[in-house]
Amino acid sequence: MKKLALLFLTFWLASAAMAQIPALIDRQLIFGDPEITGAQLSPDGAYMSFIKPYKGTRNIWVKKRDDPFTSAKPMTADTLRPIRDYFWSRNGKFLLFSQDKGGDENFNVYAVDPSEALKTGQDVPTARDLTNLKGVRVLIYRAPKTDPNSLYVGLNDRDKAWHDLYKLNLTTGEKTLVRKNTEHISGWFFDWDDKLRLATSTAADGSSEILRVDDAGMTKIYSSSINETSYPVGFHKDNQRFYLVTNKDKNDLQKLILLNPVTLKEQSVESDPLKKVDFGGIAISEVTKEPIFTTYTDDRLRRYWKDKVFEKDFQFILRELPGVDIYFGSSTNDEQYWLLSATSDTDPGATFLFDRKTKELTFQYRPRPKLPINDLARMEAVRYKSSDGLEIPAFLTLPKGRDPRNLPVVIFPHGGPWGRDVWGYNAYHQFLANRGYAVLSMNFRASTGYGKAFLNAGNKQWGEKMQDDITWGVKYLIDQGIADPKRVGIMGGSYGGYATLAGLAFTPDVYAAGVAIVAPSNIITLLNSIPPYWESERKRLYERMADPNTPEGKAQLMKQSPLFSADKIKSPLLVVQGANDPRVNKAESDQIVIALRERGFPVEYLCAPDEGHGFQRPVNNMAMLAMAEKFLAKHLGGRYQESMPENVAKRLKEITVDVKTVQLADKKP
């Protein structure tokens, strides 16, 4: 198997070298607003909604299902922040979306009636703020079929740390208290009849609990330790048992079981047939209430069919759309019409409408039709050993048309860190590969999807073994002859930003430059400033990282915080921050900038006053990318696009911080 993999890699490297070097792709084509995205069908299938820019900002549009997109009309006109997600109410009367202010993650729920008659001078229907609360993070739990004019939502207006359960009337905005959350409930779950049946909570020791909800109260029916995972994913068609994903006890990989909340009888349903990765997900038909398929995310997505009719439809689609991955999206209530996306590592996708009755597959749109997909680079799954021999799964993209030897490299670790990278279209990989870089993203220990032991191997290993997994990725590329050891950079956001700072501080000879986006620099202050609504995860965070309230924990966190090793940084650094970030506060970036400034080391700093944890406004994002691209080119030698639109150039000047002016009220750890 190893010889075969080596042979394949050699063939792939040779093939890449023979291709022609593509032209520089305008970053606007990769990262700018998609022309159309996020299409959804109304419940009855009469209409199709989608997101498209209106007055320079992404908003919701609607058209009749079979009409051309040019006939669509805008439903919202937000000019401050793009609308990212939305959905139809169960009765198809309202379009619903949530929005925060400047990235503060205090979301309110809004409703738009597409049938509203517009008044003179009115461009779009009225977007009503149904919750209309300040400093409150609204959670959406369920859109009930039995009462399609309502939503079940969580509000933390009474207690910032815990959400009470309310029923929200979509017409009037009236909120009716269903359950006051005095038991530290982190989630609520309903059955097929929209009856509240289950709740999840975190015990004082950090273990996870699943509770049966009865009229008289709640009863614990299942628990898993702080280093285990268990969560409900839906009810069985009998409406008694529920599907539960768990890796409790001796199970390393997560599996799917059925649990009866009354008798507590368990029935094993499924685990990975290849015994390689965690259970991924289950799709259940709302019509038959039977499973349609299950999924597992390995080097590539694997799907196991349970519904033979759906599988037959899928095989038909694959014959019509060969060579791509198919992902199912919105469907009508009767599941006759489906929207699906066809995508690959070199294609951000095309959306099609599929009629299951007539077997008609109709092209709808491409989100980025001007992107030259033939110039994009392939992504391949690779594996390498870390410092202690642990095998690390990773994804490598090599620049198209270049000899894959002695290349500049950008290491791009994912955020989380309790998340993962997957194979498929990755805008950052394509952007950087087009500029001439080899790009490597790895699922370091603590990444999800590879079992309990792999996840827990990252406990208390920030900046240490977790960082080794990244550093040894660089060694792998050097050993393969792919990387120029003197031109290796690192870039990432959130935990990926932390890994960038840690790479420059703890392994200063490895990297020639770093771009740290919303990056924790002092993980003591990070833990001490987590949002109150993360309270249910505090104990688990201490287990995964360390308890800053103990002498041992504080000492460990200081050792693992790049801020306290800032004197070792000797490679250029670009820091990027959102001023309203509730997860990684602005102070995290200010601290590292001040530490470098005080030792006379040059550092560049971008801070957007209207952003949170990551940039959502396109003009901010494009300004950041233009700066990062030029920064990497200067220090690693890749190509870069000098031109940028006037508004982007103007914004870049506005969000570029004079590091001499940065101040921090409290420098104590």
C-alpha positions as CSV (number, residue, x, y, z in Angstrom):
1,M,0.0,0.0,0.0
2,K,2.8,2.4,0.8
3,K,4.6,1.6,-2.5
4,L,1.3,2.2,-4.3
5,A,0.8,5.5,-2.5
6,L,4.4,6.6,-3.3
7,L,3.9,5.6,-7.0
8,F,0.7,7.6,-7.2
9,L,2.3,10.6,-5.5
10,T,5.2,10.5,-8.0
11,F,2.8,10.2,-11.0
12,W,0.8,13.1,-9.6
13,L,3.9,15.3,-9.1
14,A,5.1,14.6,-12.6
15,S,1.6,15.4,-14.1
16,A,1.5,18.6,-12.2
17,A,4.8,19.7,-13.5
18,M,3.7,19.1,-17.1
19,A,0.7,21.5,-16.9
20,Q,0.9,25.1,-18.0
21,I,1.2,27.8,-15.3
22,P,-2.2,29.5,-15.2
23,A,-2.7,33.2,-15.2
24,L,-3.1,35.1,-12.0
25,I,-6.8,34.8,-11.0
26,D,-8.3,38.0,-9.7
27,R,-8.9,37.5,-6.0
28,Q,-12.4,39.0,-6.4
29,L,-13.4,35.9,-8.5
30,I,-12.4,33.7,-5.6
31,F,-13.4,35.6,-2.5
32,G,-15.8,38.3,-3.8
33,D,-19.6,38.0,-3.4
34,P,-21.0,35.0,-5.3
35,E,-23.4,36.0,-8.0
36,I,-26.1,33.6,-6.6
37,T,-25.9,31.2,-3.7
38,G,-27.9,29.6,-0.9
39,A,-31.0,28.6,-3.0
40,Q,-34.0,27.1,-1.1
41,L,-37.4,25.9,-2.2
42,S,-40.5,27.1,-0.6
43,P,-42.3,24.2,1.2
44,D,-44.8,23.8,-1.5
45,G,-42.2,24.2,-4.3
46,A,-43.9,27.2,-5.9
47,Y,-41.0,29.5,-5.2
48,M,-37.3,29.5,-5.0
49,S,-35.3,31.9,-2.8
50,F,-31.6,32.6,-2.9
51,I,-28.9,35.1,-1.8
52,K,-27.6,37.6,-4.2
53,P,-26.0,41.1,-3.7
54,Y,-28.5,44.0,-3.6
55,K,-27.2,47.5,-3.2
56,G,-23.8,46.1,-2.7
57,T,-24.7,43.6,0.1
58,R,-25.8,40.0,0.0
59,N,-29.6,39.8,0.6
60,I,-32.5,37.4,0.0
61,W,-34.3,37.3,-3.3
62,V,-37.4,35.2,-4.4
63,K,-38.7,34.1,-7.8
64,K,-41.2,31.5,-9.0
65,R,-39.6,28.1,-9.1
66,D,-39.4,27.8,-12.9
67,D,-39.0,31.5,-13.8
68,P,-35.6,32.8,-14.8
69,F,-33.4,34.3,-12.1
70,T,-33.7,37.7,-13.8
71,S,-37.3,37.8,-12.8
72,A,-36.5,37.6,-9.1
73,K,-37.2,40.4,-6.6
74,P,-35.2,41.3,-3.5
75,M,-36.8,40.6,-0.2
76,T,-34.3,42.3,2.1
77,A,-32.1,45.4,1.8
78,D,-29.5,45.1,4.6
79,T,-26.6,47.4,3.8
80,L,-24.6,46.8,6.9
81,R,-23.9,43.1,7.0
82,P,-24.4,40.3,4.5
83,I,-27.2,37.9,5.2
84,R,-25.5,34.5,5.4
85,D,-28.3,32.0,6.3
86,Y,-32.1,32.0,6.2
87,F,-35.0,29.5,5.8
88,W,-38.7,29.4,5.0
89,S,-41.3,29.1,7.7
90,R,-43.1,25.7,7.7
91,N,-46.2,27.2,6.0
92,G,-44.1,29.1,3.4
93,K,-45.5,32.4,4.5
94,F,-42.3,33.9,5.9
95,L,-38.6,34.0,5.1
96,L,-36.7,33.9,8.4
97,F,-33.1,34.9,9.1
98,S,-30.9,36.0,12.1
99,Q,-28.6,39.0,12.2
100,D,-26.1,40.5,14.6
101,K,-24.6,43.9,14.9
102,G,-21.0,44.3,13.7
103,G,-20.1,40.7,14.4
104,D,-20.9,40.7,18.1
105,E,-22.9,37.4,17.7
106,N,-25.9,38.7,19.6
107,F,-28.4,37.5,17.0
108,N,-32.0,38.5,16.6
109,V,-34.5,36.7,14.4
110,Y,-36.2,38.6,11.6
111,A,-39.2,37.7,9.4
112,V,-40.1,38.9,5.9
113,D,-43.4,38.3,4.2
114,P,-42.8,37.9,0.4
115,S,-46.4,38.6,-0.3
116,E,-46.5,42.0,1.4
117,A,-47.7,44.8,-0.8
118,L,-45.0,47.4,-1.2
119,K,-45.8,51.0,-0.4
120,T,-44.7,53.9,-2.5
121,G,-40.9,54.3,-2.2
122,Q,-40.5,50.9,-0.6
123,D,-38.0,48.6,-2.4
124,V,-38.5,45.4,-0.3
125,P,-41.0,44.0,2.2
126,T,-40.5,44.9,5.8
127,A,-38.0,42.9,7.8
128,R,-39.6,42.6,11.2
129,D,-37.3,42.0,14.2
130,L,-39.3,39.3,16.0
131,T,-37.1,39.1,19.1
132,N,-35.9,42.8,19.3
133,L,-33.5,42.3,22.1
134,K,-30.2,44.0,22.8
135,G,-27.2,42.1,24.1
136,V,-29.0,38.8,23.7
137,R,-28.0,35.8,21.6
138,V,-31.2,34.1,20.2
139,L,-30.9,30.4,19.3
140,I,-33.3,28.7,17.0
141,Y,-34.2,25.2,18.1
142,R,-37.1,24.0,15.9
143,A,-39.6,25.1,13.3
144,P,-42.6,22.9,14.2
145,K,-44.8,21.3,11.5
146,T,-47.7,21.1,13.9
147,D,-47.7,24.9,14.4
148,P,-46.1,26.4,11.2
149,N,-46.6,29.9,12.4
150,S,-44.1,29.6,15.2
151,L,-40.5,28.8,16.1
152,Y,-39.0,27.4,19.3
153,V,-36.2,29.6,20.3
154,G,-33.8,30.1,23.2
155,L,-33.3,33.5,24.9
156,N,-30.5,34.3,27.3
157,D,-32.0,37.6,28.4
158,R,-32.7,36.4,32.0
159,D,-29.3,34.7,32.4
160,K,-26.5,35.4,29.9
161,A,-25.1,31.9,30.4
162,W,-28.2,29.9,29.8
163,H,-31.1,30.0,27.3
164,D,-34.7,29.7,28.4
165,L,-37.0,28.0,25.9
166,Y,-39.7,30.1,24.3
167,K,-42.4,29.6,21.6
168,L,-42.3,32.6,19.2
169,N,-45.3,33.6,17.1
170,L,-44.1,34.6,13.6
171,T,-47.0,36.9,12.9
172,T,-47.2,38.9,16.1
173,G,-43.7,38.3,17.6
174,E,-45.3,37.2,20.9
175,K,-43.0,35.1,23.0
176,T,-44.4,32.4,25.3
177,L,-42.2,30.8,27.9
178,V,-42.1,27.0,27.6
179,R,-39.3,26.2,30.0
180,K,-37.2,28.3,32.3
181,N,-33.6,27.0,32.1
182,T,-32.6,26.6,35.8
183,E,-31.0,23.2,35.2
184,H,-28.1,24.3,32.9
185,I,-29.7,22.9,29.8
186,S,-27.5,23.3,26.7
187,G,-30.0,21.9,24.1
188,W,-33.7,20.9,23.6
189,F,-34.9,18.2,21.3
190,F,-38.4,17.5,19.9
191,D,-40.1,14.4,18.5
192,W,-41.9,14.0,15.2
193,D,-45.1,15.5,16.8
194,D,-43.1,18.5,17.9
195,K,-43.4,17.5,21.5
196,L,-40.4,18.4,23.7
197,R,-38.9,15.0,24.7
198,L,-35.2,15.5,25.4
199,A,-32.6,17.9,26.8
200,T,-28.9,17.9,27.0
201,S,-26.8,19.4,29.9
202,T,-23.3,19.4,31.2
203,A,-22.7,18.2,34.8
204,A,-20.4,19.9,37.3
205,D,-17.6,17.4,36.4
206,G,-17.9,18.2,32.7
207,S,-19.7,15.0,31.7
208,S,-22.5,15.2,29.2
209,E,-26.0,14.2,30.2
210,I,-29.1,13.5,28.2
211,L,-32.4,14.0,30.0
212,R,-35.9,12.8,29.4
213,V,-38.4,15.6,29.6
214,D,-41.6,14.7,31.4
215,D,-44.5,16.9,32.5
216,A,-43.3,16.5,36.1
217,G,-39.7,17.2,35.4
218,M,-36.6,15.8,33.8
219,T,-34.8,12.5,34.3
220,K,-31.2,11.6,33.4
221,I,-31.2,8.7,31.0
222,Y,-27.7,8.7,29.5
223,S,-24.3,10.2,30.4
224,S,-20.8,10.2,29.0
225,S,-17.6,11.4,30.5
226,I,-15.8,14.6,29.8
227,N,-13.6,12.9,27.3
228,E,-16.4,11.2,25.5
229,T,-19.1,12.3,23.1
230,S,-22.8,11.6,22.9
231,Y,-25.6,13.6,21.4
232,P,-29.1,12.9,19.9
233,V,-29.7,13.4,16.2
234,G,-33.4,12.6,15.7
235,F,-36.3,10.3,16.5
236,H,-37.0,6.9,15.1
237,K,-40.2,6.5,13.0
238,D,-41.9,4.8,16.0
239,N,-41.5,8.2,17.8
240,Q,-40.4,6.5,20.9
241,R,-36.8,5.7,20.4
242,F,-34.2,8.2,19.3
243,Y,-31.0,8.0,17.4
244,L,-27.9,8.7,19.5
245,V,-24.3,9.2,18.4
246,T,-21.9,8.0,21.0
247,N,-18.3,6.8,21.7
248,K,-19.0,5.9,25.4
249,D,-16.9,3.4,27.3
250,K,-14.7,1.2,25.2
251,N,-15.7,2.6,21.9
252,D,-13.0,4.7,20.2
253,L,-15.0,5.6,17.1
254,Q,-18.4,7.3,17.4
255,K,-21.3,5.0,16.4
256,L,-25.0,5.3,15.9
257,I,-27.4,3.6,18.3
258,L,-31.1,3.7,19.1
259,L,-32.1,4.4,22.7
260,N,-35.5,4.1,24.4
261,P,-35.8,7.0,26.8
262,V,-38.2,5.0,29.0
263,T,-36.8,1.5,29.1
264,L,-33.2,2.7,28.5
265,K,-32.8,-0.3,26.1
266,E,-30.0,0.3,23.5
267,Q,-29.8,-1.1,20.0
268,S,-26.7,-0.7,17.9
269,V,-27.4,0.7,14.5
270,E,-24.2,1.4,12.6
271,S,-20.5,2.3,12.8
272,D,-17.9,2.9,10.1
273,P,-17.8,-0.3,8.0
274,L,-14.1,0.4,7.3
275,K,-13.4,1.1,11.0
276,K,-11.5,4.2,10.2
277,V,-13.5,7.3,11.2
278,D,-16.3,8.5,13.4
279,F,-20.0,8.2,12.4
280,G,-20.7,11.2,10.3
281,G,-24.4,11.9,9.9
282,I,-27.8,10.5,9.1
283,A,-30.4,11.9,6.6
284,I,-34.0,11.0,7.6
285,S,-37.0,11.6,5.4
286,E,-39.6,13.8,6.9
287,V,-42.2,12.0,4.7
288,T,-41.5,8.3,5.6
289,K,-39.5,9.1,8.7
290,E,-37.1,6.4,7.5
291,P,-33.3,6.9,7.1
292,I,-32.2,7.9,3.6
293,F,-28.4,7.5,4.0
294,T,-25.6,7.7,6.5
295,T,-22.2,9.4,5.9
296,Y,-18.6,9.1,7.0
297,T,-15.9,11.7,6.3
298,D,-12.6,10.0,5.5
299,D,-10.1,11.1,2.9
300,R,-13.3,11.6,0.8
301,L,-17.0,11.5,1.8
302,R,-18.5,8.1,2.0
303,R,-22.3,7.6,1.8
304,Y,-24.2,4.5,2.7
305,W,-27.7,4.2,1.3
306,K,-30.7,3.0,3.3
307,D,-33.5,4.0,0.9
308,K,-33.2,2.1,-2.4
309,V,-35.5,4.5,-4.3
310,F,-33.4,7.5,-3.2
311,E,-30.2,5.5,-4.1
312,K,-31.6,4.8,-7.6
313,D,-32.3,8.6,-8.0
314,F,-28.7,9.3,-6.8
315,Q,-27.2,6.9,-9.3
316,F,-29.2,8.6,-12.1
317,I,-27.8,11.9,-11.0
318,L,-24.2,10.6,-11.0
319,R,-24.6,9.4,-14.5
320,E,-25.8,12.8,-15.6
321,L,-23.1,14.6,-13.5
322,P,-20.0,12.4,-13.6
323,G,-16.8,13.2,-11.8
324,V,-18.3,15.5,-9.1
325,D,-19.5,15.1,-5.5
326,I,-23.2,15.6,-5.0
327,Y,-24.6,17.2,-1.9
328,F,-28.4,17.5,-1.2
329,G,-29.9,20.7,-0.1
330,S,-33.4,22.1,0.2
331,S,-36.5,20.0,-0.7
332,T,-40.2,20.4,-0.9
333,N,-42.5,19.1,1.8
334,D,-43.4,16.1,-0.3
335,E,-39.8,15.5,-1.2
336,Q,-40.5,15.5,-5.0
337,Y,-38.2,18.4,-5.7
338,W,-34.7,18.7,-4.5
339,L,-31.9,21.2,-4.9
340,L,-28.5,19.7,-5.1
341,S,-24.9,21.0,-5.5
342,A,-22.3,19.3,-7.7
343,T,-18.8,20.3,-6.7
344,S,-15.2,19.1,-6.5
345,D,-11.8,20.1,-5.4
346,T,-11.4,22.3,-8.5
347,D,-15.0,23.5,-8.7
348,P,-16.9,25.6,-6.2
349,G,-20.1,24.1,-7.6
350,A,-23.2,24.2,-9.7
351,T,-26.7,24.0,-8.4
352,F,-29.4,21.8,-10.0
353,L,-33.1,21.2,-9.5
354,F,-34.1,17.5,-9.5
355,D,-37.7,16.3,-10.0
356,R,-37.8,12.9,-8.5
357,K,-41.1,12.1,-10.3
358,T,-40.0,13.0,-13.9
359,K,-36.3,12.4,-13.3
360,E,-35.6,15.9,-14.8
361,L,-32.4,17.4,-13.8
362,T,-32.3,21.2,-14.5
363,F,-29.3,23.5,-14.1
364,Q,-30.0,26.5,-12.0
365,Y,-26.8,28.6,-11.5
366,R,-23.1,28.6,-10.7
367,P,-22.2,30.8,-7.7
368,R,-18.9,31.9,-9.4
369,P,-19.5,31.5,-13.1
370,K,-16.5,33.7,-14.1
371,L,-14.0,31.6,-12.0
372,P,-11.7,29.8,-14.5
373,I,-12.0,26.3,-12.9
374,N,-9.7,24.8,-15.5
375,D,-6.9,26.8,-13.9
376,L,-7.6,25.5,-10.4
377,A,-5.3,23.0,-8.7
378,R,-6.1,19.5,-7.5
379,M,-6.2,18.7,-3.8
380,E,-4.9,15.3,-2.6
381,A,-5.1,13.5,0.8
382,V,-1.7,12.7,2.3
383,R,-0.5,11.3,5.6
384,Y,2.7,11.7,7.6
385,K,4.1,10.8,11.0
386,S,4.3,13.4,13.8
387,S,7.1,13.7,16.4
388,D,5.8,10.7,18.4
389,G,4.8,8.6,15.5
390,L,1.1,9.5,15.4
391,E,-0.2,9.5,11.8
392,I,-1.6,12.9,10.7
393,P,-4.2,13.1,7.9
394,A,-3.7,16.1,5.7
395,F,-4.7,17.8,2.4
396,L,-2.1,19.1,0.0
397,T,-2.7,21.4,-3.0
398,L,0.2,22.0,-5.3
399,P,0.4,25.0,-7.7
400,K,-0.7,24.0,-11.2
401,G,1.9,24.0,-13.9
402,R,4.9,24.3,-11.7
403,D,7.7,21.8,-11.0
404,P,6.6,20.6,-7.5
405,R,10.1,21.0,-6.2
406,N,11.6,23.6,-3.9
407,L,8.4,25.6,-3.8
408,P,7.3,28.3,-1.4
409,V,4.8,26.9,1.1
410,V,1.9,28.1,3.1
411,I,0.8,25.9,6.0
412,F,-2.9,26.6,6.7
413,P,-4.1,24.9,10.0
414,H,-7.9,24.9,10.6
415,G,-9.7,26.7,13.5
416,G,-11.5,25.1,16.4
417,P,-9.3,23.4,17.2
418,W,-12.0,20.8,17.7
419,G,-13.0,20.7,14.1
420,R,-11.4,19.4,10.9
421,D,-10.4,19.9,7.3
422,V,-12.0,17.9,4.5
423,W,-11.3,17.2,0.9
424,G,-13.1,19.5,-1.6
425,Y,-13.1,23.0,-2.9
426,N,-11.1,25.3,-0.6
427,A,-10.9,29.0,-1.6
428,Y,-7.8,29.6,0.4
429,H,-6.0,26.6,-1.1
430,Q,-6.9,27.7,-4.6
431,F,-6.0,31.3,-4.0
432,L,-2.6,30.5,-2.5
433,A,-1.8,27.7,-5.1
434,N,-2.6,30.2,-7.9
435,R,0.0,32.5,-6.4
436,G,2.6,29.7,-6.6
437,Y,2.5,28.2,-3.1
438,A,2.2,24.6,-2.1
439,V,-0.6,24.6,0.5
440,L,-0.9,22.0,3.3
441,S,-3.8,21.8,5.8
442,M,-3.6,19.0,8.4
443,N,-6.0,17.4,10.9
444,F,-3.7,17.7,13.9
445,R,-4.5,15.7,17.1
446,A,-7.6,17.2,18.7
447,S,-9.3,17.4,15.3
448,T,-12.7,15.7,15.2
449,G,-13.7,12.7,13.2
450,Y,-10.8,10.3,13.8
451,G,-11.9,8.7,17.1
452,K,-11.8,9.5,20.8
453,A,-8.1,8.6,21.2
454,F,-7.0,11.0,18.4
455,L,-9.2,13.8,19.8
456,N,-8.1,13.4,23.4
457,A,-4.4,13.1,22.4
458,G,-4.7,16.9,22.0
459,N,-5.7,17.5,25.6
460,K,-3.4,20.1,27.2
461,Q,-1.2,20.0,24.1
462,W,-1.8,23.5,22.6
463,G,1.6,24.7,21.3
464,E,3.2,21.3,22.1
465,K,2.2,18.0,20.5
466,M,-0.6,19.7,18.5
467,Q,2.0,22.1,17.2
468,D,4.4,19.3,16.5
469,D,1.7,17.8,14.2
470,I,1.9,21.0,12.2
471,T,5.7,21.4,12.3
472,W,6.1,17.8,11.1
473,G,3.9,18.6,8.2
474,V,6.6,21.1,7.2
475,K,9.2,18.4,7.6
476,Y,7.2,16.1,5.5
477,L,7.1,18.6,2.6
478,I,10.8,19.2,2.9
479,D,11.6,15.5,3.0
480,Q,9.5,15.1,-0.2
481,G,11.5,17.8,-1.9
482,I,8.3,19.9,-2.3
483,A,9.2,22.7,0.1
484,D,11.9,25.3,0.0
485,P,12.9,25.3,3.7
486,K,13.7,29.0,3.6
487,R,10.3,30.0,2.1
488,V,7.7,28.4,4.5
489,G,4.9,30.5,5.8
490,I,2.0,29.8,8.1
491,M,-1.5,31.4,8.0
492,G,-4.8,30.7,9.8
493,G,-7.7,32.0,11.7
494,S,-8.9,31.4,15.3
495,Y,-7.0,28.3,16.5
496,G,-5.2,28.4,13.1
497,G,-4.2,32.0,14.1
498,Y,-3.0,30.7,17.4
499,A,-1.0,28.0,15.6
500,T,0.5,30.7,13.4
501,L,1.7,32.7,16.5
502,A,2.9,29.5,18.2
503,G,4.8,28.5,15.1
504,L,6.6,31.8,14.9
505,A,7.3,31.9,18.7
506,F,8.0,28.2,19.5
507,T,9.7,27.2,16.3
508,P,11.2,30.4,15.0
509,D,13.5,28.8,12.5
510,V,10.8,27.0,10.7
511,Y,8.7,29.8,9.3
512,A,9.7,32.8,7.2
513,A,6.4,34.7,7.8
514,G,3.0,34.4,9.5
515,V,-0.5,35.7,9.0
516,A,-2.5,35.4,12.3
517,I,-6.2,36.1,11.9
518,V,-8.4,36.6,15.1
519,A,-5.6,34.7,16.9
520,P,-5.4,34.0,20.7
521,S,-2.0,35.1,21.9
522,N,-2.5,34.6,25.6
523,I,-4.7,31.6,26.3
524,I,-5.1,32.6,30.0
525,T,-6.9,35.8,29.0
526,L,-8.7,33.8,26.2
527,L,-10.2,31.4,28.8
528,N,-11.0,34.2,31.2
529,S,-13.0,36.1,28.5
530,I,-15.1,33.4,26.9
531,P,-18.7,34.5,26.2
532,P,-21.1,33.8,29.0
533,Y,-23.2,31.5,26.7
534,W,-20.2,29.2,26.5
535,E,-20.6,28.4,30.2
536,S,-21.7,24.8,29.5
537,E,-18.4,24.2,27.9
538,R,-16.1,25.8,30.5
539,K,-15.2,22.6,32.3
540,R,-14.5,20.8,29.0
541,L,-12.3,23.7,27.9
542,Y,-10.3,23.4,31.1
543,E,-10.0,19.7,30.5
544,R,-8.9,20.2,26.9
545,M,-6.6,23.1,27.6
546,A,-5.9,23.7,31.4
547,D,-7.6,25.4,34.3
548,P,-6.2,29.0,34.6
549,N,-7.4,29.1,38.2
550,T,-4.9,26.6,39.4
551,P,-1.1,27.3,39.8
552,E,-0.3,24.3,37.6
553,G,-2.8,25.2,34.9
554,K,-1.7,28.9,34.9
555,A,1.9,27.9,34.5
556,Q,1.1,25.5,31.7
557,L,-1.0,28.1,29.8
558,M,1.7,30.7,30.2
559,K,4.2,28.3,28.7
560,Q,1.8,27.6,25.8
561,S,0.9,31.2,25.1
562,P,2.9,32.8,22.3
563,L,2.6,36.2,24.1
564,F,5.2,35.1,26.7
565,S,7.6,33.9,24.0
566,A,7.2,36.9,21.8
567,D,10.9,37.7,22.3
568,K,11.7,34.6,20.3
569,I,9.8,35.7,17.2
570,K,12.1,36.6,14.4
571,S,9.9,36.3,11.3
572,P,7.6,39.0,9.9
573,L,4.0,38.9,11.3
574,L,0.7,40.2,10.0
575,V,-2.1,40.3,12.7
576,V,-5.7,40.6,11.7
577,Q,-8.6,41.3,14.1
578,G,-12.3,42.2,14.4
579,A,-12.9,44.8,17.0
580,N,-16.2,43.2,18.1
581,D,-15.0,39.6,18.3
582,P,-16.7,38.0,21.4
583,R,-14.6,34.8,21.2
584,V,-11.1,36.1,20.7
585,N,-11.2,39.6,22.1
586,K,-9.3,42.4,20.5
587,A,-7.0,42.4,23.4
588,E,-5.5,39.1,22.2
589,S,-4.2,40.9,19.1
590,D,-3.3,44.1,20.9
591,Q,-1.2,42.1,23.4
592,I,1.1,40.5,20.8
593,V,1.4,43.6,18.7
594,I,2.5,45.6,21.8
595,A,4.9,42.9,22.9
596,L,6.6,43.0,19.5
597,R,6.5,46.8,19.3
598,E,8.2,47.1,22.7
599,R,11.1,45.0,21.6
600,G,11.4,47.1,18.4
601,F,10.3,44.2,16.2
602,P,8.2,45.2,13.1
603,V,4.6,43.9,13.0
604,E,1.7,44.8,10.7
605,Y,-1.8,45.1,12.1
606,L,-5.3,45.2,10.5
607,C,-8.3,45.8,12.7
608,A,-11.9,46.2,11.3
609,P,-14.2,48.2,13.7
610,D,-17.3,46.5,12.2
611,E,-16.3,42.8,12.4
612,G,-16.2,40.0,14.9
613,H,-14.7,36.5,14.7
614,G,-13.7,36.6,11.0
615,F,-14.5,39.2,8.4
616,Q,-18.0,39.0,6.9
617,R,-18.2,42.3,5.0
618,P,-16.7,41.7,1.6
619,V,-14.8,45.0,1.5
620,N,-13.1,44.2,4.8
621,N,-12.3,40.7,3.6
622,M,-10.9,41.8,0.3
623,A,-8.8,44.4,2.0
624,M,-7.4,41.8,4.3
625,L,-6.7,39.4,1.5
626,A,-4.9,42.1,-0.6
627,M,-2.7,42.9,2.4
628,A,-2.0,39.2,3.2
629,E,-1.2,38.4,-0.4
630,K,1.3,41.2,-0.7
631,F,2.8,40.3,2.7
632,L,3.3,36.7,1.7
633,A,4.8,37.6,-1.7
634,K,7.3,39.9,0.0
635,H,8.5,37.3,2.4
636,L,8.0,34.0,0.6
637,G,8.3,35.0,-3.0
638,G,4.9,34.1,-4.5
639,R,3.0,36.0,-7.0
640,Y,0.5,38.7,-6.0
641,Q,-2.1,41.0,-7.6
642,E,-1.1,44.6,-7.2
643,S,-4.4,46.1,-8.3
644,M,-7.5,46.5,-6.2
645,P,-10.8,48.4,-6.5
646,E,-10.9,51.9,-5.0
647,N,-13.2,51.0,-2.2
648,V,-10.9,48.1,-1.2
649,A,-7.8,50.3,-1.2
650,K,-9.7,53.0,0.8
651,R,-10.8,50.4,3.3
652,L,-7.4,48.9,3.6
653,K,-6.1,52.3,4.7
654,E,-8.9,52.7,7.2
655,I,-8.4,49.4,8.9
656,T,-4.5,49.5,8.9
657,V,-3.5,50.2,12.4
658,D,-0.5,52.4,13.4
659,V,1.1,50.0,15.9
660,K,2.5,52.9,17.8
661,T,-1.0,53.9,18.9
662,V,-2.0,50.5,20.2
663,Q,-2.8,50.5,23.9
664,L,-3.9,47.8,26.4
665,A,-5.5,48.7,29.7
666,D,-4.4,45.6,31.5
667,K,-1.3,43.6,30.5
668,K,-1.6,41.1,33.4
669,P,-2.1,37.4,32.4
